[in-house]
Amino acid sequence: MPITAPAPHFLGEGRIEVREHTYRDPGPGEMRVRIGANALCGTDRHEYHQGSPIVPGHEAAGVVESVGEGVAMPVGTRGAIYLMDFCGACRACRIGATNQCHAKRQDVGQSSDGGYGPYAIVHATHFFPIPDEIRLDAATMLLDVMGTSTHALRRAELVREDIGSVLIGGAGPIGLGLLTMARLRWGTEVPITVTDISPWRREFAETLGARAIDPSDEDAVRASVPDIAFDSTGRTVARELALRSLTKRGALVCVGHGEGIAIDVSRDLIAPERAVLGSEYFRFDEMPHNLEVLRAHQEEISRIITHRLPVERLPEAFELFLGGETGKVVVTQEGVR
C-alpha cells in the first residue's frame, strides 16, 4: 500500500518545510527503501536556494522496505543508493560505464524523491547491498566521497603510471575524499598538497595527512610540481594554476563542475605531453572494490564526517555545511540501522 509520511520540502531561499508526502508502491523491478542516512552535498545548494518539486538528497543509504514484481532482493537488505538509475542496455552500460548512461531513467534526489525524506523508490539494479558491519552513515561514503574520488584517481592512472606527487584544489568533501582515497591507494610516500581559501579546511586537511596551503600563494602551489592535479573547486583560477604547476607528462583531472579553463595547446599540452581529463561520478561496477576498502578502513574514511544530525535538524545541518567549517555532514533517520 502507498505510504504517507512527513518529509522535508525545499521551498527556496533556505526555507525547508516538513509536510506529509505520499510514496507509491514499488512497481516491477523496483523497491521502496527506508532511508537511514543521507550526506549533504554542495550541489544541494541549488535546491536549498531555488526550491525543488521533489524531495532532494542523493547520497543515501537505507533498508529495503518492500519490493515490486520480479525483485529477488530480500526485504531488510541494507545498502547504498547509486545516484543514476541507469538503463543497463545502452552502449555505455553494456561496457560498465553506467555513469555515462545514454538513457538513464532518473537521478535519485535530483529528478525523483531522494534521501532527505523517509523513503525512496529505486530500481533494484542501482541499489548496492552492504554487510551488517558497515554503518549506514558510513555507507554514504561509498557514493560521492569514495566513489567519485576513486573514479577520478583511476582516470589519472590512465595517463600516468609513475605518480609521485599530487595536488588537490579544494578541501571540501570531494577534495577530502580525493585526499583520503589517494593516501589509501598510493601510499604515504606520495606527497599530497591541498589548496583551499578556508583556514579551517586547510587545518582539517592537514589532520588527514596533507600539506595544505592558501591558493593565493601561487609560488608555493607551483613549487609542489605535481604529477597529477585534481580540481574539485570548479573555479577557472584554480584549474589554470593547477595546469601551470604540473610536471611534464602530468594530468589535470577536473572533478568539480563549474567554470571553464583557458589552454595554450602548444605550451600547456603538446610540448610537455600533459593531459586534461574530466571525471563524472563513478561506475556502479566500482562499488564492490570500494566496499572492500571501506570494510578495511571504515573508521579512517568516516573521519571525513564531522557532523551527524537527525533529519529533524536538517535546516541546521545546511547552515553548518554551507558555513564552510565542516567536512561531510550526514543526517540520519531515527530507528533505521
HELIX and SHEET records of a PDB file:
HELIX    1   1 GLY A   42  ASP A   44  5                                   3    
HELIX    2   2 ARG A   45  GLN A   50  1                                   6    
HELIX    3   3 ARG A   91  ARG A   94  1                                   4    
HELIX    4   4 THR A   98  GLN A  100  5                                   3    
HELIX    5   5 ALA A  124  HIS A  126  5                                   3    
HELIX    6   6 LEU A  136  ALA A  139  1                                   4    
HELIX    7   7 THR A  140  LEU A  142  5                                   3    
HELIX    8   8 ASP A  144  THR A  148  3                                   5    
HELIX    9   9 SER A  149  VAL A  159  1                                  11    
HELIX   10  10 PRO A  173  TRP A  186  1                                  14    
HELIX   11  11 PRO A  199  THR A  207  1                                   9    
HELIX   12  12 GLU A  218  ALA A  223  1                                   6    
HELIX   13  13 THR A  236  SER A  245  1                                  10    
HELIX   14  14 VAL A  265  ILE A  270  3                                   6    
HELIX   15  15 PHE A  284  GLU A  286  5                                   3    
HELIX   16  16 MET A  287  ALA A  296  1                                  10    
HELIX   17  17 GLN A  298  SER A  302  1                                   5    
HELIX   18  18 VAL A  311  ARG A  313  5                                   3    
HELIX   19  19 LEU A  314  LEU A  322  1                                   9    
SHEET    1   A 2 ILE A   3  GLY A  12  0                                        
SHEET    2   A 2 ARG A  15  TYR A  23 -1                                        
SHEET    1   B 5 TYR A 119  HIS A 123  0                                        
SHEET    2   B 5 GLU A  30  ALA A  39 -1                                        
SHEET    3   B 5 ALA A  60  VAL A  67 -1                                        
SHEET    4   B 5 ARG A  78  ILE A  81 -1                                        
SHEET    5   B 5 PHE A 127  PRO A 129 -1                                        
SHEET    1   C 4 TYR A 119  HIS A 123  0                                        
SHEET    2   C 4 GLU A  30  ALA A  39 -1                                        
SHEET    3   C 4 LYS A 328  THR A 332 -1                                        
SHEET    4   C 4 ILE A 305  PRO A 310  1                                        
SHEET    1   D 6 ARG A 211  ILE A 213  0                                        
SHEET    2   D 6 ILE A 192  THR A 195  1                                        
SHEET    3   D 6 VAL A 166  GLY A 169  1                                        
SHEET    4   D 6 ILE A 228  ASP A 231  1                                        
SHEET    5   D 6 ALA A 251  CYS A 254  1                                        
SHEET    6   D 6 ALA A 275  GLY A 278  1                                        
END                                                                             
